[in-house]
Amino acid sequence: MTPKEIVMSGYQSFSEGNMDSLSKIFHEDAIIRVNGNHKYSRDYKGFSDWCDNFLVHLPINYPNFDLDILNVVSEGKHVHVRVRYKADNLDTEAVHMFVVENELQVEFIIFDDSQMIAEALSG
């Protein structure tokens, strides 16, 4: 599979709520970086850390959360995905940057409007 296909399979797994399938495309030492200065901003090490300390909170902090893919750019091992987040308390765009090596995501950086995220979290 190409890096783009691997990343897109992850979005498919996420949309289906299949965290087991999603976890399988992350390297065990993958770094997931959430930018900004809010309570979830930090580097997560590995899928389990990110799932247990970030993903699990999405439905609570962002009621009716939905993610739409706006466009994808892939070059070599780098894949950039422009997305739109919508929830009852959120409507914003972000860029997700992935590094894929040996058919596993080794790095995932979320570039979002951290002020909008922090505001949604405070409401």
N, CA and C atoms as a LAMMPS dump frame, in Angstrom:
ITEM: TIMESTEP
0
ITEM: NUMBER OF ATOMS
369
ITEM: BOX BOUNDS ff ff ff
-5.0000000000000000e+02 5.0000000000000000e+02
-5.0000000000000000e+02 5.0000000000000000e+02
-5.0000000000000000e+02 5.0000000000000000e+02
ITEM: ATOMS id mol type element x y z
1 1 1 N 0.844 -1.197 0
2 1 2 C 0 0 0
3 1 3 C 0.877 1.243 0
4 2 1 N 0.408 2.27 -0.648
5 2 2 C 1.124 3.541 -0.655
6 2 3 C 0.868 4.275 0.665
7 3 1 N 1.72 5.257 1.007
8 3 2 C 1.448 6.044 2.211
9 3 3 C 0.059 6.688 2.191
10 4 1 N -0.365 7.19 1.043
11 4 2 C -1.696 7.807 0.956
12 4 3 C -2.787 6.774 1.236
13 5 1 N -2.663 5.585 0.674
14 5 2 C -3.667 4.54 0.908
15 5 3 C -3.727 4.137 2.379
16 6 1 N -2.573 4.075 3.019
17 6 2 C -2.531 3.727 4.444
18 6 3 C -3.24 4.797 5.271
19 7 1 N -2.902 6.056 5.01
20 7 2 C -3.536 7.159 5.745
21 7 3 C -5.041 7.171 5.511
22 8 1 N -5.458 7.023 4.263
23 8 2 C -6.89 7.058 3.97
24 8 3 C -7.622 5.868 4.594
25 9 1 N -6.951 4.723 4.699
26 9 2 C -7.58 3.588 5.38
27 9 3 C -7.804 3.909 6.85
28 10 1 N -6.925 4.728 7.418
29 10 2 C -7.095 5.151 8.806
30 10 3 C -8.328 6.02 8.992
31 11 1 N -8.563 6.926 8.064
32 11 2 C -9.771 7.753 8.142
33 11 3 C -11.026 6.885 8
34 12 1 N -10.952 5.885 7.144
35 12 2 C -12.088 4.969 6.985
36 12 3 C -12.356 4.222 8.288
37 13 1 N -11.303 3.699 8.898
38 13 2 C -11.454 2.988 10.182
39 13 3 C -12.019 3.916 11.248
40 14 1 N -11.52 5.154 11.299
41 14 2 C -12.01 6.134 12.279
42 14 3 C -13.498 6.397 12.053
43 15 1 N -13.89 6.597 10.793
44 15 2 C -15.297 6.914 10.509
45 15 3 C -16.223 5.758 10.869
46 16 1 N -15.69 4.539 10.823
47 16 2 C -16.476 3.354 11.189
48 16 3 C -16.398 3.044 12.675
49 17 1 N -15.585 3.805 13.415
50 17 2 C -15.417 3.542 14.843
51 17 3 C -14.595 2.299 15.118
52 18 1 N -13.8 1.865 14.138
53 18 2 C -13.01 0.653 14.268
54 18 3 C -11.596 0.994 14.759
55 19 1 N -11.471 1.168 16.061
56 19 2 C -10.191 1.563 16.64
57 19 3 C -9.154 0.445 16.554
58 20 1 N -9.599 -0.8 16.538
59 20 2 C -8.656 -1.91 16.401
60 20 3 C -7.96 -1.849 15.045
61 21 1 N -8.732 -1.652 14.005
62 21 2 C -8.168 -1.527 12.663
63 21 3 C -7.278 -0.291 12.557
64 22 1 N -7.733 0.814 13.119
65 22 2 C -6.943 2.049 13.097
66 22 3 C -5.607 1.852 13.801
67 23 1 N -5.618 1.176 14.917
68 23 2 C -4.387 0.988 15.691
69 23 3 C -3.324 0.226 14.905
70 24 1 N -3.745 -0.622 13.994
71 24 2 C -2.806 -1.483 13.264
72 24 3 C -1.962 -0.748 12.23
73 25 1 N -2.325 0.494 11.882
74 25 2 C -1.519 1.229 10.911
75 25 3 C -0.534 2.187 11.582
76 26 1 N -0.515 2.206 12.915
77 26 2 C 0.433 3.031 13.664
78 26 3 C 1.605 2.184 14.138
79 27 1 N 2.806 2.702 13.974
80 27 2 C 3.993 2.074 14.559
81 27 3 C 3.841 2.137 16.078
82 28 1 N 4.34 1.152 16.793
83 28 2 C 4.182 1.123 18.254
84 28 3 C 4.8 2.34 18.939
85 29 1 N 5.805 2.953 18.339
86 29 2 C 6.439 4.144 18.914
87 29 3 C 6.055 5.422 18.179
88 30 1 N 4.949 5.388 17.45
89 30 2 C 4.515 6.568 16.7
90 30 3 C 4.334 7.755 17.634
91 31 1 N 4.654 8.92 17.116
92 31 2 C 4.422 10.166 17.851
93 31 3 C 3.208 10.847 17.245
94 32 1 N 2.238 11.156 18.087
95 32 2 C 1.057 11.892 17.672
96 32 3 C 1.113 13.22 18.422
97 33 1 N 1.229 14.307 17.668
98 33 2 C 1.374 15.637 18.281
99 33 3 C 0.099 16.439 18.073
100 34 1 N -0.466 16.905 19.188
101 34 2 C -1.632 17.781 19.161
102 34 3 C -1.132 19.168 19.54
103 35 1 N -1.23 20.109 18.591
104 35 2 C -0.677 21.445 18.828
105 35 3 C -1.532 22.257 19.791
106 36 1 N -1.053 23.428 20.108
107 36 2 C -1.825 24.371 20.908
108 36 3 C -1.452 24.381 22.368
109 37 1 N -2.326 25.033 23.127
110 37 2 C -2.111 25.207 24.56
111 37 3 C -3.433 24.954 25.282
112 38 1 N -3.929 23.735 25.149
113 38 2 C -5.14 23.335 25.859
114 38 3 C -4.868 22 26.543
115 39 1 N -5.841 21.473 27.251
116 39 2 C -5.574 20.308 28.095
117 39 3 C -5.187 19.038 27.337
118 40 1 N -5.413 18.98 26.028
119 40 2 C -5.02 17.794 25.258
120 40 3 C -3.805 18.04 24.368
121 41 1 N -3.232 19.238 24.453
122 41 2 C -2.051 19.575 23.658
123 41 3 C -0.823 18.906 24.261
124 42 1 N -0.233 18.031 23.476
125 42 2 C 1.011 17.379 23.884
126 42 3 C 1.393 16.348 22.845
127 43 1 N 2.522 15.713 23.067
128 43 2 C 2.923 14.578 22.245
129 43 3 C 2.434 13.304 22.912
130 44 1 N 1.791 12.455 22.135
131 44 2 C 1.338 11.146 22.602
132 44 3 C 2.275 10.114 21.994
133 45 1 N 2.657 9.114 22.763
134 45 2 C 3.564 8.096 22.263
135 45 3 C 2.792 6.8 22.03
136 46 1 N 2.593 6.496 20.764
137 46 2 C 1.885 5.285 20.4
138 46 3 C 0.386 5.49 20.347
139 47 1 N -0.262 4.608 19.605
140 47 2 C -1.702 4.709 19.409
141 47 3 C -2.479 4.594 20.723
142 48 1 N -2.084 3.674 21.588
143 48 2 C -2.826 3.473 22.841
144 48 3 C -2.853 4.734 23.688
145 49 1 N -1.715 5.42 23.79
146 49 2 C -1.655 6.667 24.559
147 49 3 C -2.608 7.695 23.962
148 50 1 N -2.577 7.834 22.639
149 50 2 C -3.433 8.809 21.961
150 50 3 C -4.911 8.431 22.077
151 51 1 N -5.215 7.168 21.902
152 51 2 C -6.605 6.706 21.985
153 51 3 C -7.16 6.875 23.399
154 52 1 N -6.38 6.433 24.382
155 52 2 C -6.842 6.45 25.777
156 52 3 C -6.905 7.848 26.378
157 53 1 N -6.115 8.775 25.859
158 53 2 C -6.011 10.101 26.471
159 53 3 C -6.483 11.242 25.584
160 54 1 N -6.867 10.928 24.356
161 54 2 C -7.358 11.959 23.449
162 54 3 C -8.655 11.521 22.749
163 55 1 N -8.564 10.473 21.949
164 55 2 C -9.727 10.056 21.158
165 55 3 C -10.951 9.74 21.998
166 56 1 N -10.745 9.11 23.143
167 56 2 C -11.86 8.73 23.999
168 56 3 C -12.693 9.944 24.433
169 57 1 N -12.073 11.125 24.429
170 57 2 C -12.758 12.342 24.879
171 57 3 C -13.523 13.066 23.764
172 58 1 N -13.3 12.689 22.508
173 58 2 C -13.956 13.401 21.402
174 58 3 C -15.475 13.491 21.555
175 59 1 N -16.184 12.389 21.771
176 59 2 C -17.651 12.51 21.844
177 59 3 C -18.143 13.303 23.051
178 60 1 N -17.351 13.36 24.089
179 60 2 C -17.739 14.099 25.296
180 60 3 C -17.51 15.592 25.111
181 61 1 N -16.32 15.947 24.595
182 61 2 C -15.951 17.352 24.447
183 61 3 C -16.52 18.015 23.202
184 62 1 N -16.818 17.216 22.19
185 62 2 C -17.313 17.747 20.922
186 62 3 C -18.549 16.953 20.504
187 63 1 N -19.701 17.246 21.1
188 63 2 C -20.919 16.486 20.787
189 63 3 C -21.214 16.487 19.287
190 64 1 N -21.558 15.324 18.773
191 64 2 C -21.867 15.143 17.355
192 64 3 C -20.681 15.459 16.443
193 65 1 N -19.492 15.135 16.92
194 65 2 C -18.261 15.386 16.159
195 65 3 C -18.311 14.679 14.805
196 66 1 N -17.873 15.404 13.785
197 66 2 C -17.77 14.844 12.444
198 66 3 C -16.542 15.442 11.779
199 67 1 N -15.928 14.653 10.928
200 67 2 C -14.721 15.082 10.23
201 67 3 C -14.921 14.838 8.743
202 68 1 N -14.702 15.871 7.943
203 68 2 C -14.789 15.754 6.494
204 68 3 C -13.416 15.999 5.896
205 69 1 N -13.035 15.181 4.948
206 69 2 C -11.77 15.364 4.239
207 69 3 C -12.007 16.329 3.092
208 70 1 N -11.209 17.403 3.062
209 70 2 C -11.355 18.412 2.019
210 70 3 C -10.39 18.177 0.866
211 71 1 N -9.142 17.811 1.16
212 71 2 C -8.213 17.421 0.108
213 71 3 C -7.009 16.715 0.714
214 72 1 N -6.284 16.008 -0.151
215 72 2 C -5.146 15.2 0.274
216 72 3 C -3.977 15.475 -0.667
217 73 1 N -2.793 15.678 -0.094
218 73 2 C -1.57 15.836 -0.866
219 73 3 C -0.583 14.811 -0.331
220 74 1 N -0.021 14.022 -1.248
221 74 2 C 0.905 12.971 -0.851
222 74 3 C 2.169 13.077 -1.691
223 75 1 N 3.306 13.042 -1.006
224 75 2 C 4.595 13.07 -1.695
225 75 3 C 5.57 12.21 -0.909
226 76 1 N 6.022 11.15 -1.515
227 76 2 C 6.924 10.245 -0.821
228 76 3 C 6.254 9.671 0.411
229 77 1 N 6.942 9.771 1.544
230 77 2 C 6.408 9.217 2.787
231 77 3 C 5.528 10.21 3.563
232 78 1 N 5.336 11.416 3.017
233 78 2 C 4.536 12.448 3.677
234 78 3 C 3.151 12.552 3.054
235 79 1 N 2.141 12.617 3.918
236 79 2 C 0.759 12.782 3.472
237 79 3 C 0.154 13.912 4.297
238 80 1 N -0.415 14.904 3.603
239 80 2 C -1.082 16.028 4.259
240 80 3 C -2.563 15.974 3.9
241 81 1 N -3.406 16.05 4.92
242 81 2 C -4.85 15.955 4.724
243 81 3 C -5.499 17.197 5.332
244 82 1 N -6.194 17.96 4.491
245 82 2 C -6.948 19.114 4.99
246 82 3 C -8.334 18.622 5.349
247 83 1 N -8.757 18.911 6.575
248 83 2 C -10.034 18.417 7.086
249 83 3 C -10.876 19.556 7.652
250 84 1 N -12.14 19.255 7.808
251 84 2 C -13.05 20.171 8.496
252 84 3 C -13.669 19.413 9.647
253 85 1 N -13.58 20.007 10.839
254 85 2 C -14.224 19.445 12.026
255 85 3 C -15.544 20.169 12.233
256 86 1 N -16.58 19.4 12.51
257 86 2 C -17.861 19.987 12.889
258 86 3 C -18.376 19.245 14.106
259 87 1 N -18.922 19.996 15.029
260 87 2 C -19.579 19.462 16.222
261 87 3 C -20.575 20.513 16.674
262 88 1 N -21.343 20.188 17.693
263 88 2 C -22.305 21.168 18.196
264 88 3 C -21.611 22.457 18.636
265 89 1 N -20.367 22.336 19.094
266 89 2 C -19.648 23.485 19.63
267 89 3 C -18.391 23.829 18.822
268 90 1 N -18.314 23.365 17.566
269 90 2 C -17.082 23.545 16.804
270 90 3 C -17.347 23.494 15.307
271 91 1 N -16.693 24.392 14.583
272 91 2 C -16.708 24.372 13.123
273 91 3 C -15.412 25.027 12.672
274 92 1 N -14.44 24.207 12.276
275 92 2 C -13.128 24.731 11.925
276 92 3 C -12.411 23.77 10.985
277 93 1 N -11.339 24.246 10.384
278 93 2 C -10.516 23.413 9.515
279 93 3 C -9.172 23.158 10.164
280 94 1 N -8.516 22.096 9.697
281 94 2 C -7.194 21.728 10.21
282 94 3 C -6.43 20.999 9.105
283 95 1 N -5.137 20.833 9.331
284 95 2 C -4.306 20.022 8.461
285 95 3 C -3.689 18.921 9.309
286 96 1 N -3.781 17.706 8.823
287 96 2 C -3.158 16.556 9.471
288 96 3 C -1.951 16.155 8.628
289 97 1 N -0.802 16.045 9.249
290 97 2 C 0.411 15.658 8.54
291 97 3 C 0.879 14.312 9.055
292 98 1 N 1.082 13.381 8.15
293 98 2 C 1.511 12.026 8.491
294 98 3 C 2.856 11.729 7.845
295 99 1 N 3.66 10.939 8.546
296 99 2 C 4.856 10.337 7.976
297 99 3 C 4.642 8.832 8.056
298 100 1 N 4.768 8.164 6.902
299 100 2 C 4.548 6.722 6.811
300 100 3 C 5.851 6.056 6.385
301 101 1 N 6.282 5.083 7.167
302 101 2 C 7.484 4.314 6.852
303 101 3 C 7.176 2.836 7.027
304 102 1 N 7.589 2.034 6.058
305 102 2 C 7.355 0.587 6.116
306 102 3 C 5.89 0.259 6.371
307 103 1 N 5.013 0.991 5.709
308 103 2 C 3.562 0.804 5.776
309 103 3 C 2.953 1.033 7.159
310 104 1 N 3.642 1.823 7.99
311 104 2 C 3.106 2.212 9.3
312 104 3 C 3.253 3.72 9.484
313 105 1 N 2.258 4.315 10.113
314 105 2 C 2.348 5.737 10.448
315 105 3 C 3.3 5.875 11.633
316 106 1 N 4.357 6.654 11.442
317 106 2 C 5.336 6.856 12.509
318 106 3 C 5.195 8.236 13.151
319 107 1 N 4.521 9.129 12.427
320 107 2 C 4.316 10.477 12.955
321 107 3 C 2.985 11.005 12.439
322 108 1 N 2.253 11.67 13.329
323 108 2 C 0.976 12.276 12.986
324 108 3 C 0.912 13.591 13.75
325 109 1 N 0.91 14.691 13.01
326 109 2 C 0.856 16.018 13.634
327 109 3 C -0.444 16.69 13.217
328 110 1 N -1.162 17.187 14.203
329 110 2 C -2.432 17.862 13.974
330 110 3 C -2.201 19.368 14.072
331 111 1 N -2.345 20.055 12.939
332 111 2 C -2.242 21.51 12.886
333 111 3 C -3.659 22.051 12.806
334 112 1 N -4.176 22.523 13.93
335 112 2 C -5.539 23.052 13.931
336 112 3 C -5.56 24.43 14.561
337 113 1 N -6.729 25.032 14.56
338 113 2 C -6.916 26.33 15.203
339 113 3 C -7.085 26.06 16.693
340 114 1 N -5.978 26.038 17.399
341 114 2 C -6.014 25.63 18.808
342 114 3 C -6.844 26.582 19.668
343 115 1 N -7.005 27.843 19.244
344 115 2 C -7.871 28.749 19.994
345 115 3 C -9.328 28.308 19.876
346 116 1 N -9.727 27.882 18.688
347 116 2 C -11.102 27.386 18.506
348 116 3 C -11.304 26.1 19.324
349 117 1 N -10.3 25.24 19.323
350 117 2 C -10.379 23.99 20.081
351 117 3 C -10.49 24.299 21.572
352 118 1 N -9.637 25.201 22.063
353 118 2 C -9.654 25.56 23.483
354 118 3 C -10.998 26.185 23.867
355 119 1 N -11.538 27.017 22.983
356 119 2 C -12.842 27.636 23.261
357 119 3 C -13.935 26.584 23.348
358 120 1 N -13.911 25.619 22.453
359 120 2 C -14.907 24.535 22.485
360 120 3 C -14.776 23.726 23.771
361 121 1 N -13.538 23.512 24.221
362 121 2 C -13.307 22.754 25.449
363 121 3 C -13.768 23.502 26.695
364 122 1 N -13.758 24.828 26.642
365 122 2 C -14.121 25.613 27.823
366 122 3 C -15.627 25.794 27.954
367 123 1 N -16.367 25.517 26.889
368 123 2 C -17.806 25.748 26.882
369 123 3 C -18.538 24.679 27.539
